[in-house]
């Protein structure tokens, strides 16, 4: 069959095998010819190996083909008869065929065994290769799964970790590191308990114990943990155990989600809910169509409507009817265009009471801009309205007398001037001052004084018309505005006031008598604005006081001239302060017992480049009224200290220098500290100066002045009362004050030689001083007769032209030098 297939050429592989078998035959035939001669016998010697080779290489068919060729060739060529077929060829040929067939069978059997074993080996190799391939595929899948796991682990939006049963971190992802704030290495060196919030440490232990005990397979808890920066982070912790085959947990899988923002939002929601429920302001939430969705407790408290009564209704159930349609159109117009409205509105409670409220309405829109709801918040401002009314009253009225105050008076005066200018009519401004009120107030106390001021206010109201205005400007000063009035009516009103106030006032069982001085200015004659009219009325009032009090005075040309002169003085004073045009003169004080120099009084002098020399009696009152006296007082202290230092620097020992201080300095609680600091900076002892003040300043400031004077005296500064006997002295105050010296006014010294009354007053002052242990200084001694009387009365010290005129610093230095040459010290003792 194989042969025929070969010859048919249908199997190329079979053909090749038959050709190989033919080739093996030819090789065996050729080898036979080479090995033995043809006649040597052994016809099939070389064909046996060829049979085995053909069987091995070519298979059964080609091997049979080979055997046929070998049998024919051996019988025909090498078996006798050679080169011919004979009867003798049958047996050898059959033997060869049997032998070759046996060889073929053996080889083929062996070959089948080998093939089968080879096939088995091949199958095993294939199986192993398939297994290796499957293992590689599984390994690749595992690697892919591990890569996916790593990516999932590292790129997860939550923290993921593996925890040892004792709480140590075994593996953590980047998200967890970011949540806690530690690096991976830092976190792996810690335990879960290390970062637990102190409030949750015990809870963490309990959680781990329960999972280890098998009570929980999965635990999910919200806990606080501490970041590396010290901050607190809220974590939703989910833990489950990874168990070994015997069921013991080998580690825990932990998922940690940062819920800080959610917790904050929850807190905000709870807070918002509490705010909504507990807010002091009423809150209404409505649909777009106005139907009320909900209200809070404050709404019920303010309006009286419960939640049930309000829900489903519209806010119009609160409508009072007092707000106009235009008001609501404006409200809704702004709400639609701007999304909010705020303002005051009048609404009505359930009981019908109408009340004012402060309302804020806001529109609420969805993310797409669609209008969703309205939220209204309002508060009852009834109390605020009442407080506002009271504040407006307080701001516009004097709290003691209930009269209009200065601000209201000036506003009404401004309006009255504008009206009088339009209508060309007269108006009058009255400036009313109570005479000697301060004496009553200081003597009987502020309670009596306040009641007296109330009584004055009531009487003033009875003296004017309803259309007129009375105001209290401050202290015991009042003002009245008379509109659309003629000259005679003004005088009549002023006379009524003078008469009314001069009558007795019964206050707390006291019968009190006061008088008043009234200054009058007229529009348009005396000024075109409120400031000028008030100022001119004030000036006229002072003129009325100068003329004896208890009457009224119209502003006149001479008063205007006086004002102009006062203004010029004030301007000059300001210039003098800026340019240091003041100088100090010193009037020596001598001890009457031995005529030695024991002190000096510093006296300010001013010569203006334009106005010339101006007496202190002329410019000091202007300085006090204009507020410049404080600056002048500081100049006096500073210049006196500089002069004392200059005298000491050349080896002189100046006596104590008396410095006059003004009421404004006595009012300034910083003055004493400043003075001590100035002396300390200069290196001068406090005994270098004496503080002089008048009786008026002493009485005016009472307790305040007493505190400062005690402070000065306690630090070694001597206090002297100037012009004693000319004011309204209180002996009780004198006893309490730390006074060391009384100065007898020159008005008593002038007539002391020939006027018994003056001598008696001087004697009384000296006796009082010596009784209280005070020294006494007589001012204005100009004659020997005056000196003789003063010595006879026991006066200690004196100053005046009889001894020395006031002298400038250079001449006073010469005086000190002459005393030093004469061997007399600054206190008058021999050196």
Secondary structure, DSSP 8 states (H G I E B T S, - for coil): -HHHHHHHT--HHHHHHHHHHHHHHHHHHHHHHHHS-GGGS-TTHHHHHHHHHHHHHHHHHHHHHHHHHHHHHIIIIISSSTTS--TTHHHHHHHHHHHHHHHHHHHHHHHHHHHHHHHHHHHHHHHHHHHHHHHHHHHHHHHHHHHHHHHHHHH-SSEEEEE-TTSBEEEE-HHHHHHHT--HHHHHTSBGGGGB-GGGHHHHHHHHHHHHTTS-SEEEEEEEEE-TTS-EEEEEEEEEEEE-TTS-EEEEEEEEEE-HHHHHHHHHHHHHHHHHHH-SSEEEEEETTSBEEEE-HHHHHHH---HHHHTTSBGGGGB-S-S-HHHHHHHHHHHHHHSEEEEEEEEE-TTS-EEEEEEEEEEEE-TTS-EEEEEEEEEE-HHHHHHHHHHHHHHHB-TTT--B-HHHHHHHHHHHHHHHHHHT--EEEEEEEEETHHHHHHHH-HHHHHHHHHHHHHHHHHHS-TTSEEEEEETTEEEEEE-S--HHHHHHHHHHHHHHHHS-EEETTEEE--EEEEEEEEETTT-SSHHHHHHHHHHHHHHHHHTTSSSEEE--HHHHHHHHHHHHHHHHHHHHHHHT-EEEEEEEEEETTT--EEEEEEEEEEEETTTEEE-HHHHHHHHHHHT-HHHHHHHHHHHHHHHHHHHHHTT-----EEEE--HHHHH-TTHHHHHHHHHHHHT--GGGEEEEEEHHHHHHHHHHHHHHHHHHHHTT-EEEEEEETSS---HHHHHHS---EEEE-HHHHHTTTT-HHHHHHHHHHHHHHHHTT-EEEE----SHHHHHHHHHHT--EE-STTT---B-HHHHHHHHHHHHHTTB-TTS-B-
